[in-house]
Amino acid sequence: MDGFGYLGPYALEWFNMLVRWLHIITGIAWIGASFYFVWLDNTIRPPAPGSELAKKGVAGELWAVHGGGFYNPQKYLVAPAELPKELHWFKWEAYSTWLSGFALLVIVYYLNAQAMMVDRSVADLTSWQAVGIGLGSLVVGWIVYDLLCRSPLGRHDLAFGVTIFAFLVASSYVLTHLLSGRAAYLHVGAMIGTMMVANVAMLIIPGQRKMVKAMLAGQKPDPIHGIKAKQRSVHNNYFTLPVLFIMISNHYAMTYRHEYSWAVLGVIMAAGVLIRHFFNLRHKGRIAWKYPAAGVALLALLAFAIAPKAPAGSQAAAGQDEAARFAQVRTIIDQRCVSCHAQQPTQPGFATAPGGVMLHTPELVSQNAQRIYQQTVQLKAMPLANLTHMTDAERAQVGAWFETGAKTGQK
């Protein structure tokens, strides 16, 4: 971006926005297709024995109405007797989602690794080390997942699900002890997303191509390809809710900044899987409220367990003069916050103040007192990855200032 001169960060911000928009659009298309086809598989009903549909090899069908029209999708046991002239494939939604998501990782995290990926209170890494860990997690995640699928464990859905969940939680533990909280969470999500898109690119689509090739050669397709593709498609369906949470997780520092952030993520992922399982069973005609109830209970217990506590020593400065207390807070904010939260940020990689919050004048500090207290004291989300090394004592001073009225001492 050096060729853009002083407009480099601004141009990068636009690139970030447009790629993020693309990622959301393609993600909606991919996840929507996943939800629809799993619903379709679970909802179709077998035709009557001896009927024309049964003779054609149809395994199930359903009637639906949408947008003023009637639809009659049918699924064959293996394949129709004759390949249709026009066959629709569902693959570009997955590929576009992963490619745009990886582009976002590069733009937001890899090009600004020191600010976005490295937290020196966690691990003192160089930018290249942090990026290497991030990329390595994507490769290792797919290899472990694929080997587990191909192992005898892959034939036992529950045991496989528990094992891959344990692997993801273990990966979260490792990443949160190497990278900043935000980067760790995003890479767990990217790891799952890589598993999902690799399922499509390396197993589902190749299997479908083999079936089509067999039909074009006048041969009967091997049903094993459909069985394997269905298994990976179901896995992708259960991955969706955890991935969707991780996509928005950087807005919720109470999760990724917690001391046990890896366990927090594990609980949220488990709740997502339980809720998704309820809907998959419901499509089959089974109503099992125990699953969403368990998911909601997990989230409620988690919210209670990680609720912020009053910072120790926050009343230490309660007896100080208001002006002196505010002067101390201004000094802390100038040293720890204003490099990003200013009209013209000096922190590399930031074209505008994050969230539009600027703190470079006394009036702006007073105006944003609630937000400062929440982000620096309650959640400890800021400074980002504690890039400017705000101490616990400084957080306590900010807390004392806010809890005694957030006054400036000015008449």
Secondary structure, 3 states (H helix, E strand, C coil): CHHHHHHHHHHHHHHHHHHHHHHHHHHHHHHHHHHHHHHHHHHCECCCCCCHHHHCCEEEECCEEECCEEECCEEECCCCCCCCCCCCCCCHHHHHHHHHHHHHHHHHHHHHHHHHCCCCCCCCCCHHHHHHHHHHHHHHHHHHHHHHHHCHHHHCHHHHHHHHHHHHHHHHHHHHCCCCHHHHHHHHHHHHHHHHHHHHHHHHHHHHHHHHHHHHCCCCCCHHHHHHHHHHHHHHHHHHHHHHHHHHHHHCHHHHCCCCHHHHHHHHHHHHHHHHHHHHHHHCCCCCCHHHHHHHHHHHHHHHHCCCCCCCCCCCCCCCCHHHHHHHHHHHHHHHCCCCCCCCCCCCCCCCCHHHCCCCCHHHHHHCHHHHHHHHHHCCCCCHHHCCCCCHHHHHHHHHHHHCCCCCCCC
